[in-house]
Amino acid sequence: MKLLSIIILCVAVILTGCSLPAVKSEKIEAIPNKIKELDVVIWMGQLPTKFFVKDTDREAYSSNCRKSLLKQLPSIFHKNGILIKSIYIDTSSTGLVKESRELLKNSNSPYLLLLTVRGYTTGTLKSKTDLWSMNFQADLFDTQMPKIVWKSHPSIGLDTNDFDQSTAFFSAQIINGLKKDGLIDLKTDSAVDQEGKIIRGFSHWQIN
């Protein structure tokens, strides 16, 4: 009986840890048609220095995250029926109002998704504190008005050596939020990866 209880507990932990991507999101304005294409701007900024032994380690970590975002976001959005026409990622700044306005003004897409880093979540394991996630504010702009029509708060898991997995999960958080609020159509119940499989991840990456 004791062994059975342990097995049930382990299964429960696994099921709660591995979850579908979901974030708090809110539709601000109604839009005339479902979104089919958009531009993306990410103000990623620099990772905190205190979590890295050397600046070169921090820069390499940030570079790997950026490369994965450049690859995964357009690929996964496209697989789920949304074309990202352009993507710009800045790893030196956490968001400049003037530059954001210029990018919005010069966008050739009907919508622009602006992702701005707003903080980090940390966790302690074996007396060592590490970065667990990079938390963003997502603002979707109608570039014709221009005004914000949708908001959410997705996160990228940083406690990993596989950025493709965490950035795929990040992409799915955004896609699932847009679907939940009626801004896009999906052929599946949740966002899928390049192979058409439902994207799942670990719950502490989801900072709601």
HELIX and SHEET records of a PDB file:
HELIX    1   1 LYS A    2  GLY A   17  1                                  16    
HELIX    2   2 THR A   49  PHE A   51  5                                   3    
HELIX    3   3 ASP A   55  LYS A   79  1                                  25    
HELIX    4   4 VAL A   97  LYS A  105  1                                   9    
HELIX    5   5 PHE A  163  LYS A  180  1                                  18    
HELIX    6   6 SER A  203  TRP A  205  5                                   3    
SHEET    1   A 2 CYS A  18  SER A  19  0                                        
SHEET    2   A 2 GLY A 201  PHE A 202 -1                                        
SHEET    1   B 6 SER A  25  LYS A  27  0                                        
SHEET    2   B 6 LYS A 147  SER A 152 -1                                        
SHEET    3   B 6 LYS A 128  ASP A 142 -1                                        
SHEET    4   B 6 TYR A 111  LEU A 125 -1                                        
SHEET    5   B 6 GLU A  37  TRP A  43  1                                        
SHEET    6   B 6 LEU A  83  ASP A  90  1                                        
SHEET    1   C 4 SER A  25  LYS A  27  0                                        
SHEET    2   C 4 LYS A 147  SER A 152 -1                                        
SHEET    3   C 4 LYS A 128  ASP A 142 -1                                        
SHEET    4   C 4 SER A 155  GLY A 157 -1                                        
END                                                                             
